[in-house]
């Protein structure tokens, strides 16, 4: 069974903290994505990566950075957490360059910044 | 970049009725259109997809139609059941190195028993 695993289901962090959200996939996919989900706004792309050490900004990258040191792992970093980053964060992976195939999602991390 | 709009944002139907969710996209280069279902507390999961060389695709009670000329596609669920209650997302993408999916805003479907 294919899997995308996010390290935490729920996180509570304080304003100004550095926050790491981890995502691991076991499907040998080239492409990995971080989305943010807010009510009424759908899924908005924060960053994506199409190869190890490669990263591209999505639609809302401000306040975030990412790291992909290994093919199976993609980390989202909030350098200095703020209350407006309270949200649901979803990681996804998708295989093959230049091929349109199914994206697989993790179960999500609900982050609350207080 | 691609922009996907989805309507309605909420939809309430009686069990056994049909439900239709519509999406429009902006980039004529998009050639892959998946639909995802997100149940409470879970990540989105693919339920059906369609590629640009096909106009319609069915899988049991679910069907998707695509009109490339008008740049819109729709999800049709027949004989709805309470377990169909969820948030549904449409998306669009085209083949490139990143294979980004651009999502619509989502539709909350409620099926009343």
Interface residues (C-beta under 8 A of the other chain):
Chain A: X4 X31 X33 X35 X40 X41 X42 X43 X44 X45 X48 X50 X56 X58 X59 X90 X92 X94 X96 X97 X98 X99 X100 X101 X102 X103 X105 X106 X107 X108
Chain B: X1 X6 X9 X31 X32 X34 X36 X41 X42 X43 X44 X45 X46 X49 X51 X89 X93 X94 X95 X96 X97 X98 X99 X100 X101 X102 X103 X104 X105 X106
